[in-house]
Amino acid sequence: MLHAEQWIRRLKSLGCSFALDDFGKGFSSFSYLQMLPVDYIKIDGSYIRDLNSNPTHRALVQAISTVAKTLGKKPLQNLWMMPGFWIHLGSWE
């Protein structure tokens, strides 16, 4: 993990941006979000697809969003543009 963090910081100093893909799968996701200096997150699509009909997924997405926002991460919004998403989650900005 230390090597990944150093590599990301080095490339960020050159102007690169990074995202955590498929966030929410696995138990170490929150620790990755906290430790790695990424700019964006993409919540795993399996949570987003049935967001309006699955209260458990809605709660998980809200929790992930709250933690990510607190840590200064941004969503990859083009993957989240679906009817009803912002109704449940609210604006990230």
Secondary structure, DSSP 8 states (H G I E B T S, - for coil): -HHHHHHHHHHHTTT---EEEEETSSTTHHHHHHHS--SEEEE-HHHHHTTTT-HHHHHHHHHHHHHHHHTT-EE-GGGT--TTHHHHH----
